[in-house]
Structures are given as C-alpha cells and as structure tokens.
C-alpha cells in the first residue's frame, strides 16, 4: 500500500523506477492481489499513468483491465477506474495530439496507436458485448466512462463495432436508453455515441428510428430552446441528419409520424434579428439542411412530392418565405434558406404558385422573384448568394409552364409596364450587362423559362429590343447572336450559346428565324473551323451543337439553308469528322461532368461556372442524333421522311383504333355493370324463390301431416261403437267433406273445359298448316311405330273405361242394396234429410258421368281426325320429335294409371270388408237397421266420389295428350 501511495503522490523512496517498471508492478498487483482494495488502488494508479505512459499501459495492462471488467462487476469504483484507463489508452483526444512544432510522423504514430489498441480490444467481440452490458449500470462512475469508451471505439473502428452491436441482442436498445437518462452529461455523450453509431449504416439507422428516436430528439430540441439552444441542439440535429440522409425508409417514417409539422416552430424568428449568435447560426443552418434532406431532388419523386405537400399544409414553406424576406438575416443563413425554399417548391405546382404570390416588404411591394433576381444580376452580391438565387429561379420554373408563361409575358410588348421593374427586364439587363457572371446567370435563367415549352419559345421570338436611339429595334434572338459575334468573354459566350441551343431545339420556327439572318451560319462555321486554345474549344463545341440543331430541326423552308445544303457546307468548310470531334468535346469537359451530377449550381469559383444541369441533359439527348444527321445522305433522309409519314399514318390509324377500343371499353364496362346489377337481382330472386320453395314445402308437410291425422281420426270413428247421435254427427261431417270435394271437381271440370278449348284451337291451326304443306311419302317406319303406340294407348283407354263401368255397376249394386234396406225401416226426419242430400249428390254424380261420356265421344272423334292428320304430318321431323317426347310421357302416365287402378281396387275391397264386418257387428249388438243403411249409403257415396275423383283428372289428361299428339 505504501508503494501505491508513493506512486500516486509522486514521492520517491530511493532510486526512481522507470515508467515501464512501475506499470509492470501495478499490473502484477492487479493480477495477484486478493483484496479488492489493493486491486482498486492499482487500477487507480494505472489510470493516473495512462495519459503519460499511453503505450506502456496499453500494451501491458489491457488484458488485466478487461479481466477487471469481467470479474469485479460488483464494485462500481474499480469498474470506473478500469473504463477510464481504457478510454485514455484508446482515445485520440485533441489534448493528446502532438504540438505543431513536432513533425507529422509523430502525429500519425499517435493516431495509429489508438487504432492499434482498438484492434486489440475488438479482437474478441465479447469485449464489446461486455461493454454494452456495463452500460446498463445506472451508477454514474460506470455508465459515463463506458459511453465515452464505446464512442472512442466507434471513432477508430466504426464498421466493425457497428457489426458487433447490430448482432448483439438489444444492443441498440441499450444505447437508446441513454437519451432518457436524467443526467445531462450522460445524455449529451449518448448523443455523440449515437452519432458515431449511425454513420453510414442504414440498418442501425432504421433500428434507432423505430426505437422512437425522432420523438426523443425533437423533445430534447424543444427543451433546449430550438434554434436558440446550445451545443446539445446541434448534436441532436446532426443525429437527425444521420438518420434521414439517403434513408428513404426513415424519411417516410418521419413524414408519416407528423414530425414535419413539429419543425415549423424552429423557423419562427422575431422582428429583431440583430443578435445572431454563432451557435444559433449553426443550429438554424442544420435545421435548414434537415428540411432539404426531406425534399432533396435525389429522393424518389413520390416521397418528395408528399413532403412538399406536408410542408405547405403545415405552414413551413410560409415560415421559410418569411425568413427569406426578413431583414438582418446573416448571409449564410439567407443563402441556405433560398436553397431550402428552392427544393421545397421544385416541381410542386401548389408551392410554386404560392411562391409566385409572395411579396417583399418594400414600398411599393415587389414580388419575391423580382427581388431575388435583382440580387442575382448584382455583381456586388456574394457569389454563393447569386448561385442560390439562380437555383431558386430554376426550381420555380421546373415543370411549371404557368410560371414560364408569366416570365416570358413580362418581355412581350403588350405587357411591359414602364413604371415597375419586371423579371423579364432584369433578365435582359443581366443578359447584356458588362459582368460576365450576370450574363451567364441571366442566359441560364431565361433558358429555363423556355425548357420543354414550345409555346414560350415561339412567343419569345416576338420580343424586340431598342439598342440605341435612332436605330430600329432588333429581336432578342438577333441581339444574342450580335453579342456572340463581338467576341466577349468565354463565360458570356457559353451562356448565350446554351440559351440559343435551348431556344431553337425542337422548334422549327425558331430555327428558321435563326437561319434567316445571313450572318449566323458563316459565323458558326468560322468558329468551328478555327484552331484555338483549350477554352475556345468549348465554345467551338457549343457552336457545333447549335449548327447541328439547325440541321436536325430544319423544316427546309429556306432554300439557301436546307438540311442538305447545310451538310454540304459542313463537309466543305469544316469536315464531318472535325465537326463531330468538336461536338464530342463538350461531354469530355470536366465541368460538364460536374454539372451533370446534381441540379444545384455549386461551383468553387465564378470562373468555373460554365455548364447548367438541364443543359447537360439536352446535350446528352442531341449529341447522338446530330451526329447521325450529319453523316446521313439525302437518300437516307428521304427514306426516313417516308418512314416518318408512314409511321404518322399508322399512328393515326392506331389512334382511331384506340378511340374505338376506348368506346368499346366504355360500352363493355357499362354492360359489365348491367350484368353485375342483373346478377345481384337474380341472386335476390333466387334467394326469394328458395325461401318460397321452403315455405311451400313446409306447407305441404303440414298438409300431409294433417291429412294423415284426419285419416286416422276417420278410421277411428269408423271402428268405434257409438250411439245414434254420434253416427249422425259423423254423417254431417262426411257430407260436408263430400260437398267440398264436389266443388273441387267442378273447378277441375271448368279448367279441363278451358284446356280442351285451347287444344281444339291448336288442332285447327295444325290442320290448316298441314293443308298448306306438301304431302310427303307415306309409310315411314317411325310413323308405323307411332301408330302402334297410339293403338296401344287407345286400348289402354278402353280398358280403363271398362274398369270405370265395372265400378259404376258396383256402385249401383250398393245403392240398390241400400234402398232395399231402407224399405224395411220406418222413415224418420233424419233419414229423409239424408236421403235428400244423397239424391242431390247422385244428381251431381250423374252430371259428371254424362260429362265423362261426352268426353269419351270427343276422344273418339279426335281419334278419327288423328288418322287424317298422321298422313300429313309424316314429313315434319319436328312433329316426330314431339310425338316421341309425348310417347314417353304417355307411357309414364299409363304406368301411373295402372298403379292408381290397383290402389282403387284395393280400396274398394277394403270398403266391402269393412261394410260386411260392420253389418255383422251391428246385428250382433242388436242395433237398428236404419243406422246400418245410413252408414252403408255414406260409405258407398264416398267410394264413388273417390273413384270418380281419381279417374276424372287422368281421363282429362289422356284426352289432352291425344289431342296434342294429333
């Protein structure tokens, strides 16, 4: 212990040991001491020596310190000393950097030392996992040095540590808990740790975002005072940029979580903007960058449009425009605000329309676009600010034909207001000013007003400029070529050539106007054919591009400058190969490649500001087609024109077919809708029918049940032994039922009469039709078969008639016997009443019998007429098919009739047996014969009515079938 105290206090006892020896002894004591206090003192001593003897402590004590972290988890003090020691060894702090007087090799050696110790620590991934476990300790002396150590490891070996944390269970979640720590030191260092953790790793960025990072970070920014906050706000904003930049998933999550709306209060600046601290400028700059990340042109168009819409709806765009027009805003904040507004309105019609309506707080009020253009063409303004204004103007006109028309309209004679400054006047002033940068910016801005807009290209041809007093006005196109021929600076000429190329491309009228000036083509050929320096070669390439556009979009309206003559001129004056070489030089230029990368014009110096992003797209599009157009012969061009005409004709035909298909599609859609509605109606009707069928079936079942019950009751009553009043009551019920059955028979008879009239009409129509047709050959095999079948049916009908006659005879016999029995008894009032009713029933049955006889006679007459119709209908195959069908039905009916006759015979036999048995029982019981006779009459009448009811429909059906067959 005295040794440790001597080391810590710096007191010397005897000769001083070297640093390496001291560290070796301390390491031995850490490894061998059994007392926790001894180990703690040794680790404390190593911590005090770790900054001065970094190499020795790192090489000798690394393993012992890691072992302390694994074994002494219960003592937070020794853990804190061990973590601080490891941090001092691994971290490359600015305090430990070498002085400026020392050479760079020593500095590099110190940096390599931290990487070396980091690699040693990370050799076993379990060490990083152990460190993550220690971060769960709430003790300040353990958690804070653990956060600093892990941050240092991420700085030295970021990807490797990220991979270990990513596969560690709950690794990222443990680190996210640091943001919820109530101790600001740990929370702030946790922000630095998460910044290092989320660099360049999309997977960790997504996990952190879904661990509710956006909510926590925005809460911290609000608590710290938003843009007026300190370094903590800056750290939060840097972490948000790491999470959102180039990560579409997190951007969508940020937008869907309504976090864009929470950004609006950041940009609420007061009227007094005089006190802008450096930290506030930094914070606001990062906030503007965060907005730009959400609407960057490199994002997908759909995501960008959605964010732009949200920013307009929540008022964020309006707040940015307020900063844009405010006074006292620092230049770099104003520049970044302009760039931010540019990307918020780029390609969004609603946002562009709002920006066009913004006015500057001046007297009189001026549009914000005019105020910005005034800064762009003012050479005293900072270069970055002028570039930002140009980018804002380009974004305002991007895919905005309405805005393009408004800008061009300010140049037309009918809309010029002499009392106010317009955007067109500022662009023309910048285009012809002495400042080459203003020339270039104005030319590029005017070119964007014509981008992909044929109407405005033609409208701009109407612009006339007054060059000087006493001279006639010249067109804007002519004035541009005049300045170009005067040999101004390269930047000015490049800007004018880009404007001219954009103007006349895809506009044959503009090409004609350009070629109408006799001096333009000779000037271009002269420029291309000369051998000049490096800078002039770019101008030559643009002149070649302009001349190539005149060839490609030439409509041959000028005889002196047709496509063929211009190509001959190139071949004679320049040479085709030389022309193509000069044209291809544009895309090989270094500044061309830089401008083609992104839409925002970012240049290190004004001299390098030569190419525009949209113009690079135009060059890429036209270079190949111009090269082909120059090498083509007149015959090939004629063939191409013919092919174009043919294609146009085909296109017209295709268009017509497309219209026809659209109409048919509309009709088909309408029919589909009708089918759908009818299908639904059909389903409803089917459901209704099914329901009704189920109800009918239920009623049938109920009817059958009631019928069975009634039959059982009748049977019981017939077998019972009752007095005279019971028998009379039974007679009354039976007579009521008989009356109902007779009424039903009448209805069926009337229905049969109606059907018989319909069949007669059908037979008469068949006779008239058969009379008009020619008689075919008689005696077919099929007809013979039909005649045989009809004879068989006739015999069946006769047999049924015979059976019916037999039944009638039996009925008369029963009546006769009943009358004999009634003569032996005394008449009474009840029996006379029953006799009257029986007489009425007999008269009705007689009428039905006569009607049946009449039907038989009609059947006989129809049979005779059938023989005549058979000979005339032999030639018709359709009638044969009908007769075959009817034959099958008649066979089925005959079988059913046989079954019914058998059932009737069985029923009559049962009735006879019952009557006989009842007579015997009544005689045995000593009952009067009057009751026996009454019961016999009723039973006989029921049997007759039942037989007649069973046979009458069948006979009617047979008659109808015979008529239809004839």
Secondary structure, 3 states (H helix, E strand, C coil): CHHHHHHHHCCCCCCCCCHHHHHHHHHHHHHHCCCHHHHHHHHHHHHHHCCCCHHHHHHHHHHHHHHHHHHCCCCHHHHHHHHHHHHHHHCCCCCCCCCCCCCHHHHHHHHHHHHHHHHHHHCCHHHHHHHHHHCCCCCHHHHHHHHHHHHHHHHHCHHHHHHHHHHCCCHHHHHHHHHHCCCHHHHHHHHHHHHHHCCCCHHHHHHHHHHHHHHHHHHHHHHCCHHHCCHHHHHHHHHHHHHHCCCHHHHHHHHHCCCCHHHHHHHCCCCCCCCCCHHHHHHHHHHHHHHHHHCCCCCCHHHHHHHHHHHHHCCHHHHHHHHHHCCCCCHHHHHHHHHHHHHHHCCCHHHHHHHHHCEECCCCCEEHHHHHHHHHCCCCCCHHHHHHHHHHHHHHHCCCHHHHHHHHHCCCHHHCCCCCCCHHHHHHHHHCCCCHHHHHHHHHHHHHHHCCCHHHHHHHCCCEECCCCCCCCEEHHHHHHHHHHCCCCHHHHHHHHHHHHHHHCCCHHHHHHHHHCHHHHHHHHHHHHCCCCHHHHHHHHHHHHHHHHHHHCCCCCCHHHCHHHHHHHHHHHCCHHHHHHHHHHHHHCHHHHHHCCCCCCCCCCHHHCCCCHHHHHHHHHHHHHHHHHHHCCHHHHHHHHHHHHHHHHHHHHHHHHHHHHHHHHHHHHHHHHHHHHHHHHHHHHHHHHHHHHHHHHHHHHHHHHHHHHHHHHHHHHHHCCCCHHHHHHHHHHHHHHHHHHHHHHHHHHHHHHHHHHHHHHHHHHHHHHHHHCCCCCCCCHHHHHHHHHHHHHHHHHHHHHHHHHHHHHHHHHHHHHHHHHHHCCCCCHHHHHHHHHHHHHHHHHHHHHHHHHHHHHHHHHHHHHHHHHHHHCCCCHHHHHHHHHHHHHHHHHHHHHHHHHHHHHHHHHHHHHHHHHHHHHHHHHCCCHHHHHHHHHHHHHHHHHHHHHHHHHHHHHHHHHHHHHC
